[in-house]
Amino acid sequence: MLMAAKKASPLSTASFFARPGKGRTVTKYRKSQIVFSQGAPGDAVYYLQKGKLKVTVVSNRGKEAVAAILEPDEFFGEACMAGQANRLVTVSAMTDAVVVRIEKPEMIRLVQDQPVFSQMFMTHILNRTIRVEADLIDQLFNSSERRLARLLLLLAHYGKEGKLEPIIADISQETLAEMIGTTRSRVSFFMNRFRKLGFISYNGHIEVHNSLLNLVLHEQPHIRT
């Protein structure tokens, strides 16, 4: 199932995060730098201004998996607001990035005292919930081929105004495999098939074509409500 949720307008966040302030710092990260690590104290909420970040988790047996890819105008680390004492994931930069760190007390103040900010943050939480539900349905009902097609469309910003954008971050086939729950060899097979069918193309980066949407929409599962 492909669901494209609207994000809060970047204009509404710019006034809050244009520069450092009380309880708020702006940090530039280089590619591969870690923003925070799994097990670190959960004492702040973060907002991504520029770049792409990768969210990973390591199991007790040492196996690492990619849980999500974050893009500009997204909050992350907000679980500390609900009492999460330690981080359950590691967040690192996939590209050069600019991240705003908002200390938990300041974040609570903003939510309580700033209605515009509170609405913006609640919109983020609801959109994140919609995305998680869509991801769960995708894992339960769709084949790995359709899961890959949906992921590529989301990474190419399907649902935004205008045409699909090239996927310019360095996203390996292994990372794609981890995100959809399959093997690298299967991803390689599907990517070659998509290219032969004209769904995607390579030109230094992955370019996703609108025709890939037909694969995702074909024979969608019927969900009773």
N, C-alpha and C positions, 0 to 999 in steps of 0.2 A: 504494500500500500504506500502510495506516494502522497505525502501531505506537506505542503509548503506553508509554514506559519509566518505571519508578518512579524517583523522586528520593530521595536520602537525606533522612531526616527533618530538618526544620528545627531540632528540639530538639537534635539531635546537633551541629549547627554553632554554635548559640547560645553554648555554653560557651566555644568557642574565639574567637568574634568579638564578644562582648558589649561589649568596650571595647578601646581601643588597648593595645598592649603592645610588647615588644621585637620590632623588625623588622616592626611591624604598625601601620598607620594607618587611621583611619576618616574618610572624606571625604563631604560632602554635595554633590551636583551638581544644578544647576538644569536644566530642560529645554533641550536643544540644546548643553549644555556637553560638551566632549570629555574622555573619560577618558584615552585615549592615541591617538596618530595613527599611521597607516601610515608605516613607516620609522623610528619611534622605537626606542630601545634596549629589548630584551627583558630586563628585570632584575627582574621581579616577577610574581607571580600575583595575580589579583583575585577577590574574592567579592562577589556582589551581594546585599545585605541587603534593600533595598526599591527598588521602582520597576521600570522597564523600560529596557533599553539596546538600541541598534541597532548592528549590526556591518556596516560597509561596506568595499568595496575599490574602488580606482581603477586602471584598466588603464593601460598605457603610453601609450595614445592619449587618456587623460583621461576615459574613460567610467566612471561610478560605478554600482555595483550593490550591492544589499542582500543580504548573505550570511546573516544570521540576526537573530533578536530574542531577547534574553536576559531572563529573568525571575528573581524572587527565588530564592535558594538555589542559584544556579549559579555555578560557577567559570568564569573565562575568562583568557586570556593564559598558559595553562599550557604552551604550546609552548616557552617559555624553559627549562623543566625538561629538555627534550630537546636543548638547545643552540641553539635559534633565537635568533640574535643581534639581529635587528631585527623589529619587528612587521610582519606582512603585511597587517593590516587596521586600520581606524579604529573605535573604539568610542565612541559618544556617547549622551547621555541622551535618551530619548524622553519621559520624564516626570521629575519630581523624583525623585532616587535617592540611596541611601546605599550606598557601595562601600567594601569593606575591601581595602587594598593590603598584600600579604604579600611582603616582600623575598625574593628567591630563596634566599639562605642559610637564612633562617628557615623557608621552605617545605620545604627539604630536611631540616632538622632535625625538623620536625613529622612528615614522612612516615617518617623513620627511627626516631624515638623515641616516637611516639604511635600505638599500634596502632589505637585507635578512629578517630583522624583519618585514618590511612593507609587504613583500610578505606573510610571515607566518601569520600575522594578517589579511590580506585580505582573505587568504584561510579560516581562522576561520569564518569570516563574511559570506562568500559564503556558507560554510558548514552549518552554523546556518540557513541561508535563505532556503536552501534545506530541512533541517529538519523541519522547520516551515511549509513549503508548503506541505510536506509529512504528517505532523500531521493534517493539515487542511483537506486534501483529506481523510485521515483516519476517521476523525470525521464526514465528510459529507456523505461518501458512505459505510463505513463498519459497521458491527454489533458490539455490545459491546464485544462479544466473540472474534472476530478477532482483535479488538483494543487491548484487553488484551494480546492476543497471540503475537501481534507485539511488544507491550511494553516489555514483558518478553524477547523476542529475543534481543531487543535493549539493555536492561539492562544486558543481558548475553554476550554482545559484538558480536552479529552476524555480520559477514562481515569482522572481523579481521582474520588474519592468524591463523591457528590452530583451536582447538575445542572450543566450547562454554564454557564460564567460569561460575562457580557457582555465584549466586547472594548472596553475603555475607553481604551486608548492611541490617540493620534492616528495611525492607520495609513492612509495615503492609498492610493488605487487604484494609483498609480504605484509605490509601495513593494511592494504585493502583486504587481504585474506583474513587478517585478525579481526577487522571491523565487521565482516559479514559472517564469520564463523565457518570458514572453509580452508582449503589448502592453497598454497601458492601456485601449485601446478594447475589447479582448477581455475584460478583467477587468470593465469596466463592463457589457458585454453579459451576462456570466455572473452578476454580482451582481444585475442587474435580473431575470434569469430566476429566480435563487434566491429572490428576494423574492416574485415572483409565484406561485411554487410553494409558498410558505410555509416554505422552508428557513431563511430568515433574516428579520430585521426590523430597522428603524431606529427608534431612539428617543433620539436624541442620541449614540448609539453603536451598534455592530453587535451584535445578539443572534443567536446561532446556536442553531438548534433541533436536537433529536436526529434529526429526519427527514433531515437532510443526510447523516447517516452512510450511509443506503441508497445514495446516489449513489457514495460511495467504495467500498463493499463490492461493488457490482454489477459482475460480470464482471471480477474481479481476474485479473491475469495469472498463469499457472501457471509457477512457478519450479522447475526441476529441481534436485535436490541430489545 
